[in-house]
Amino acid sequence: MTGTPALALLGGGFSDDPDTLLDDFVLETAGRARPKVCFLPTASGDAPGYIEKFHTAFGARDCEPSHLELFRRTVTDLRAFVLAQDIVYVGGGNTANMLAVWRVHGLDGILREAYASGVLLCGISAGACCWFESAFSDSFGPPTAFADGLGLLPGSLCPHYDSEPERRPGYLAAVKDRALPSGWAVDDGAAGVFADGRLVEVVTRKPGATLRRVCVGADGAVTEVARPARLLGAQDLA
């Protein structure tokens, strides 16, 4: 992945899962020995417990973990700090609030530059939604169309597709009504890697979980197509 603009969408990780499979997959995908991994907890308001959980999870791995707080900012040169990373891992929380804070600090432009330079961008929930043009987001209460993402990937994203009952019918309706463009739905437990804007791999830590392509046709009908996913296990990450 070195030098290739790449994004990983996560349906789990250290904050939710009882195993390390998806996070280990992210480290593997970076394609670097002992990668530098920066956690962005902005969507949670830089919650101290979330930051601590990240360092507990990644401190014992073969990587160099760090985090970047913006509510209690101490890093002066954000550009130098972010561009020195191999992986930027964005946590969950409120997508709209996170993007607003990023823009105030100029971090949105820095992340675009990091993406173009080959830093692997990834995240869960809000940390997956933010990379698209739009998302089916609960930033304002019940999930609804949100069209203010960074647009590194075209279309829309719906996280928690198989785990929150309102997500699937709501997202399908939003795409059908063209409140959201066609896009992707991520099941909890799955992850997908996009390189140069194209989906190149789907993995899962549990059978049945995957990424689904959700599209509306010229006739107004909505289709969802599950992409084949490789089941992760100890043998995959050896």
N, C-alpha and C positions, 0 to 999 in steps of 0.2 A: 504493500500500500504506500510505500515511501514516495512522496511527491505527487500522488494522485489525490485530487479532491474527493474526500470520502466521508460518509456519515453512517452512523449505526443507530438504528431505532431500537430501543430496548423495551420489552414488556416485563421487566423485572430487574433484579440486581441486588446489591447489598442491602438496600432499604426494605426489601420485601421477601426475598427468597430464603429458603432454609439451606441452600447450597451456594456454591461460588461459580456455577457453570457459565452464566451469562457474563459476569465480570471477567472471568478468565478468558472467555471468548473475545472480549473487547481488547484485552492486553495482547492476545495472540494476533488479532487483526491489525494492530498498529505496526506489526512487522519490524519491531526494533528491540534490541536487547535492553533490558531494564528501562522501559519507557517512563518519561515524566508525565504524570497524570494530575491534572488540575481539576478540582471539583468546584463547580459554580452552584452555590446553594441559594441563589437570589430568589427563586420562586417561593421558597419557604420563609423569606425574610431573613435569610442567613441564620436559620435556627441552630443554636449551639449543639443541640443533641444530634441533629442531622450531620453536622460537620464532624462531630466526635465519632459517629457511626461509620462515616466514610474512612476516617483515619484508622479506626479499629480494623475495618475490613481490608484496607489496602496496605496498611503498615507492615503486614507480615508477608506480603507478596513481593515478587521480584520486579519492583518498580519504585519510582520516586514520587510519592504522593505529596500534593500541596492543595491548598484551597484559596479561593479569592472571594473575599467579602466586599460588598459595596455599601451595605448599611453601616458598617464600621470599617471603612476603607483605610488601609494602611499602605497599599501599593501605589506608588506615585506614577510610575511609568507602566501603564496597563499594557501598552502595545508590546514592549520588550518582554514583559512577564508572560503574556499569552503566547507570543510567537516562539518562546523558548520551550513550550510544551510539545509533547508528542500526542497527547490525548487531552481533550477538554470534555469533561463529563458533567452534564447539566442535570440537576436534581428536579424532582417534582414539586408541585405547588400551584401557584396562580400564574398562568401563562401571560395574561395581559399585564399584570403588575410587573412581572419579571422583564418583559420587553420594554416597558416604559422606563424602568430603572436603567436597563442597559443603554437605552438611547440617551438618557440624561448624561451618562458617564462616557458616551462615545464607544461603548463596548461592542455595539452592533457592527460598526464598521471594522473594528479590529477582528471580530470573529469571521467576518467575510474574508478578510485578508488571510487569516489563519487557515481557513478552508481552502483558499486558492493555493496556499503554499504547501498543503499536504498534511496539516495537523488533523488528526482524526477527531471529528466532532461527534458526540453521542449523548444520549440522555434518555430518561424515562418520563413518561407522562408529559408534563409541561416541557421537559427537556427533550422530548421527541417532537412535540407539536410545533415548537418555535421555529424549526428549520423550514417549514412549508409556507406557502402563500397564505394558507388558511387552515382552520382546524375546527373540530367539533369539541368545544371547550366548556368547562364548568367554571370559568373565571368569574362569571357574573351570577352564579347560582346554578340552576339546572343546566345541563349541557345544551349549547346552542351554537350557531354559526359564529365564528370569529375570523375576521379577514384582515389581520394585521401582522402576519408573521414575517420572518426575514426573507422568505422566498428563495432560499438556496436550493430547495426542491420544489417543483411545480405541483399545483393541485392542493389537496387537503389531506388531513390525517385525523383519524379517530383512535385514541388509545383506549385501553381497558375494554376492548370490543366484546370479549366473551365473559367478562366478570361483573360488569355493572349492567343490570337489566335494561336500563333506559338507553344505553349507548347504541346498540345495533339498530333498533327500529328508528331512533331519532336521526342517526347518521344516514341511513338509507332514505329517509324522508327528505332530509336536507339536500342530499345529492339529487334525488328525483325532482324536487321543486327548484333545483338550481340555486338554492341559497348557498350551497357550497359546490365547488367544482369536483369532478371525479378525483379519486385519490386512493388512499390506503387505510386499512384498518389493522391494528396490531392487537393480537391476543396476548393476555398476560402469560408470561413464560416463553414468549418467542422473541426473536431479534432478527432484524434484516439489515444488510449492508448495501449501501448505494455507493458506487464509484462513478465519478463523472456523471452523476445524475441518473444512473441506470442501476436497477436492482441486480446484484450479482450473487447474493447468497442469503438464504433464510435458514436459521437454526432454531431449535427449541429445546427447552429443558424438560418438557412433558409432552407425551404423545397427544396429537390432535391440535396443539396450539401452533399458529402460523401467522403470516401476513396475508391479507386478502386485498385484492384489487377490486375496487368498487367504482363502477362506471355507469353513466347514463347514456343510452343510445339515442339515435335520431328519432326513434319512435317513442321516446320518453320512458322506456323500460329500464330499470336498474338491474345490473348484474353484479354479483360478487364471486370472484374466483380465488380460491385458496391456492397459494403457491406451495409447492413441495418444500418441506423443511427437514433438515438433517437433525436427527436426535442427538443431542450432546450427551457425552458420558466421559468417564475417566480416560477411555481409550482415545477419544477425539483430541484431548488436550495434553496427551503425554508428550 
